[in-house]
């Protein structure tokens, strides 16, 4: 059975090598938002523990996963504090959780079934593993590069963890296993990148002035994020997404998903860069 166990700690990060001159403002803005979401791992852990309360094996793995997510947030937050002395992780995180909370007390999956819940988690890990890989490859700042390399590795392992348990759930449930149902769940979770979680994380993490505007915060975040991606990051994400919904990762439909994903990423990233330049 797949488990999760991080092979690094905050003490392993080469903090002394931090180079402020190599901190791009666009990257810093994204890292601040990412720190909010990752730091919220404990709430996700509580939610999964409730949904899978009678599955001891998964609950143990989910508890370890949640601790790793929190470590990601602490690492990113510490880096952001070094890059911006005005940034205080605890204060910004408190603001974030005042704007957005997941249903931690739910006893049933908001996705409709346990297998669907794990399919959605695979989609999330697909996005995060590709995001941190893209940031790692886009920056020269050595500390952030090391942090993102570690997190990207963790997130890929998390994907395999959730995928393994999803396969077990599909066999046990005897329902929700149809490919189209998994595809529906996966696309629904993919569209949630435009929901309040990311937008409020960006708004609170960057202490934006004025009233919270989800649409504006989402545009600012996704435009910056997609600007970091290269086609190879989209290709790997497309393969992972296809596998999560039951498609052949090397097949025609997987290639189609990858092309569509890259089209969206490249278009949004280009539009943001053009707007910023103007």
Phi, psi and omega per residue, in radians:
X1 nan 2.360 -3.125
X2 -1.185 2.416 3.065
X3 -2.232 -3.132 3.124
X4 -2.326 2.316 -3.132
X5 -2.707 1.877 -3.110
X6 -1.169 2.503 -3.111
X7 -1.806 0.225 -3.139
X8 -2.452 2.787 3.073
X9 -2.296 3.045 3.111
X10 -1.061 -0.502 3.140
X11 -1.220 -0.293 -3.131
X12 -1.481 -0.183 -3.126
X13 -1.356 2.331 -3.109
X14 -1.381 1.175 -3.041
X15 -1.001 -0.583 -3.079
X16 -1.159 -0.269 -3.122
X17 -1.556 0.081 -3.092
X18 -0.981 2.338 -3.109
X19 -2.217 1.741 -3.084
X20 -1.047 -0.526 -3.107
X21 -1.160 -0.285 -3.107
X22 -1.860 0.464 -3.131
X23 -1.814 1.750 3.087
X24 -1.278 2.447 -3.088
X25 -1.092 -0.638 3.134
X26 -1.109 -0.694 3.123
X27 -1.177 -0.753 -3.132
X28 -1.037 -0.738 -3.137
X29 -1.077 -0.707 3.132
X30 -1.229 -0.720 -3.135
X31 -1.092 -0.696 3.105
X32 -1.033 -0.758 3.120
X33 -1.168 -0.749 -3.132
X34 -1.094 -0.625 3.121
X35 -1.068 -0.627 3.126
X36 -1.112 -0.864 -3.074
X37 -1.158 -0.794 -3.119
X38 -1.151 -0.685 3.139
X39 -1.085 -0.342 -3.095
X40 -1.468 0.262 -3.091
X41 -1.004 -0.547 -3.106
X42 -1.126 -0.667 3.112
X43 -1.154 -0.717 3.088
X44 -1.132 -0.656 3.093
X45 -1.078 -0.717 3.105
X46 -1.117 -0.752 3.141
X47 -1.073 -0.842 -3.127
X48 -1.148 -0.616 3.111
X49 -1.109 -0.611 3.105
X50 -1.256 -0.777 -3.094
X51 -1.156 -0.649 -3.096
X52 -1.907 0.604 -2.958
X53 -1.021 -0.459 -3.122
X54 -1.760 0.235 -3.136
X55 -2.031 1.571 -3.019
X56 -1.073 -0.675 -3.100
X57 -1.112 -0.798 -3.127
X58 -1.237 -0.682 -3.136
X59 -1.052 -0.679 3.112
X60 -1.140 -0.753 3.127
X61 -1.158 -0.684 -3.136
X62 -1.175 -0.614 3.111
X63 -1.141 -0.735 3.091
X64 -1.154 -0.696 3.101
X65 -1.043 -0.775 -3.115
X66 -1.084 -0.678 3.099
X67 -1.120 -0.678 3.111
X68 -1.162 -0.696 3.094
X69 -1.058 -0.757 3.109
X70 -1.083 -0.688 3.107
X71 -1.081 -0.687 3.071
X72 -0.998 -0.821 -3.139
X73 -1.101 -0.689 3.130
X74 -1.164 -0.696 3.130
X75 -1.150 -0.835 3.128
X76 -1.118 -0.701 3.135
X77 -1.148 -0.700 3.113
X78 -1.130 -0.713 3.102
X79 -1.093 -0.758 3.137
X80 -1.100 -0.618 3.092
X81 -1.158 -0.600 3.086
X82 -1.232 -0.680 -3.104
X83 -1.313 -0.522 -3.105
X84 -2.404 1.769 -3.106
X85 -1.037 -0.340 3.116
X86 -1.417 -0.228 -3.126
X87 -1.458 2.190 3.072
X88 -2.144 1.952 -3.030
X89 -0.948 -0.878 -3.064
X90 -1.078 -0.718 -3.129
X91 -1.165 -0.787 -3.124
X92 -1.181 -0.636 3.139
X93 -1.150 -0.684 3.093
X94 -1.065 -0.716 3.090
X95 -1.109 -0.748 3.125
X96 -1.026 -0.849 -3.100
X97 -1.230 -0.282 3.022
X98 -1.347 -0.345 3.140
X99 -1.685 -0.527 -3.024
X100 -2.507 2.269 3.034
X101 -2.424 2.441 3.060
X102 -1.480 2.813 -3.106
X103 -1.323 1.327 -3.012
X104 -1.124 -0.403 -3.090
X105 -1.636 0.064 3.106
X106 -1.119 2.443 3.098
X107 -1.848 -0.078 3.057
X108 -2.215 2.621 -3.135
X109 -1.127 2.369 3.065
X110 -1.226 -0.159 3.131
X111 -1.577 -0.127 3.093
X112 1.802 -0.439 3.084
X113 -2.739 2.871 3.132
X114 -1.189 -0.686 3.109
X115 -1.097 -0.702 3.113
X116 -1.138 -0.657 3.094
X117 -1.039 -0.771 -3.116
X118 -1.284 -0.535 3.027
X119 -1.096 -0.758 3.103
X120 -1.095 -0.674 3.109
X121 -1.139 -0.628 3.081
X122 -1.073 -0.694 3.124
X123 -1.103 -0.743 3.124
X124 -1.072 -0.803 -3.117
X125 -1.184 -0.529 3.026
X126 -1.053 -0.812 -3.136
X127 -1.146 -0.745 -3.087
X128 -1.265 -0.669 3.134
X129 -1.135 -0.665 3.111
X130 -1.269 -0.645 3.132
X131 -1.068 -0.895 -3.089
X132 -1.227 -0.507 3.021
X133 -1.149 -0.713 -3.135
X134 -1.153 -0.746 3.115
X135 -1.146 -0.762 3.106
X136 -0.933 -0.754 -3.082
X137 -1.422 -0.250 -3.084
X138 -1.644 -0.303 -3.030
X139 -1.932 2.752 3.063
X140 -1.902 -0.204 -3.109
X141 -1.152 2.080 -2.946
X142 -1.148 -0.601 -3.108
X143 -1.239 -0.827 3.125
X144 -1.121 -0.636 3.112
X145 -1.051 -0.744 3.122
X146 -1.175 -0.745 3.131
X147 -1.058 -0.845 -3.091
X148 -1.167 -0.590 3.071
X149 -1.090 -0.758 3.121
X150 -1.141 -0.785 -3.104
X151 -1.168 -0.737 3.132
X152 -1.015 -0.724 3.110
X153 -1.120 -0.760 3.096
X154 -1.041 -0.796 -3.044
X155 -1.174 -0.605 3.072
X156 -1.156 -0.688 3.093
X157 -1.171 -0.639 3.087
X158 -1.105 -0.679 3.084
X159 -1.008 -0.825 -3.118
X160 -1.121 -0.630 3.089
X161 -1.048 -0.926 -3.101
X162 -1.177 -0.613 3.133
X163 -1.128 -0.757 3.135
X164 -1.068 -0.792 3.118
X165 -1.204 -0.587 3.086
X166 -1.075 -0.765 3.115
X167 -1.041 -0.683 3.098
X168 -1.139 -0.741 -3.133
X169 -1.148 -0.695 3.133
X170 -1.049 -0.712 3.121
X171 -1.188 -0.642 -3.078
X172 -1.356 -0.655 -3.047
X173 -1.291 -0.640 -3.099
X174 1.192 0.261 3.101
X175 -2.665 2.885 3.138
X176 1.207 0.174 -3.070
X177 -1.608 -0.158 -3.131
X178 -1.055 2.467 -3.069
X179 -1.025 -0.687 -3.087
X180 -1.163 -0.552 3.119
X181 -1.221 -0.699 3.080
X182 -1.153 -0.668 3.113
X183 -1.113 -0.716 3.113
X184 -1.084 -0.788 3.120
X185 -1.094 -0.779 -3.092
X186 -1.113 -0.782 3.140
X187 -1.196 -0.602 3.086
X188 -1.091 -0.735 3.129
X189 -1.226 -0.629 3.098
X190 -1.075 -0.721 -3.137
X191 -1.164 -0.344 -3.119
X192 -1.289 -0.013 2.998
X193 -1.118 -0.267 3.088
X194 -1.699 0.200 -3.109
X195 -1.545 -2.948 -3.012
X196 -1.290 -0.355 -3.078
X197 -1.083 -0.998 -3.123
X198 -1.153 -0.761 -3.103
X199 -1.083 -0.801 -3.127
X200 -1.228 -0.543 3.076
X201 -1.140 -0.726 3.116
X202 -1.184 -0.749 -3.135
X203 -1.092 -0.882 -3.103
X204 -1.268 -0.733 -3.104
X205 -1.075 -0.576 -3.117
X206 -1.779 0.099 3.109
X207 0.842 0.887 -3.100
X208 -1.169 2.518 -3.130
X209 -1.331 2.838 3.075
X210 1.389 -2.983 -3.127
X211 -1.363 2.647 3.119
X212 -1.092 2.222 3.128
X213 -2.218 1.804 -3.050
X214 -1.038 -0.809 -3.083
X215 -1.083 -0.782 -3.120
X216 -1.154 -0.741 -3.138
X217 -1.142 -0.680 3.126
X218 -1.116 -0.778 3.125
X219 -1.074 -0.750 -3.125
X220 -1.127 -0.719 -3.124
X221 -1.212 -0.935 -3.047
X222 -1.149 -0.626 3.108
X223 -1.055 -0.773 3.117
X224 -1.182 -0.806 -3.098
X225 -1.062 -0.854 -3.078
X226 -1.167 -0.369 3.072
X227 -1.192 -0.321 3.139
X228 -1.470 -0.383 -2.989
X229 -1.269 2.533 2.920
X230 -1.999 2.884 -3.029
X231 -1.050 -0.569 -3.119
X232 -1.161 -0.541 3.094
X233 -1.195 -0.725 3.094
X234 -1.141 -0.642 -3.132
X235 -1.106 -0.790 -3.141
X236 -1.164 -0.693 3.112
X237 -1.096 -0.695 3.114
X238 -1.091 -0.706 3.115
X239 -1.135 -0.740 3.134
X240 -1.145 -0.738 3.113
X241 -1.061 -0.798 -3.135
X242 -1.058 -0.759 3.131
X243 -1.085 -0.705 -3.110
X244 -1.081 -0.556 -3.121
X245 -1.681 0.084 3.038
X246 1.622 0.291 3.098
X247 -1.671 2.747 3.044
X248 -1.184 2.046 -3.095
X249 -1.044 -0.356 3.136
X250 -1.828 0.072 -3.039
X251 -1.527 -3.113 -3.082
X252 -1.037 -0.837 -3.063
X253 -1.156 -0.611 3.081
X254 -1.123 -0.720 3.111
X255 -1.129 -0.637 3.113
X256 -1.156 -0.756 3.094
X257 -1.047 -0.757 -3.125
X258 -1.096 -0.758 3.124
X259 -1.101 -0.735 3.135
X260 -1.136 -0.698 3.133
X261 -1.109 -0.786 -3.139
X262 -1.157 -0.620 3.101
X263 -1.046 -0.814 -3.140
X264 -1.130 -0.815 -3.105
X265 -1.087 -0.860 -3.083
X266 -1.138 -0.702 -3.117
X267 -1.158 -0.818 -3.125
X268 -1.158 -0.713 3.121
X269 -1.112 -0.727 3.134
X270 -1.153 -0.734 -3.131
X271 -1.087 -0.707 3.141
X272 -1.161 -0.752 -3.137
X273 -1.098 -0.651 3.116
X274 -1.182 -0.723 3.099
X275 -1.118 -0.759 -3.131
X276 -1.119 -0.682 3.139
X277 -1.162 -0.616 -3.137
X278 -1.252 nan nan
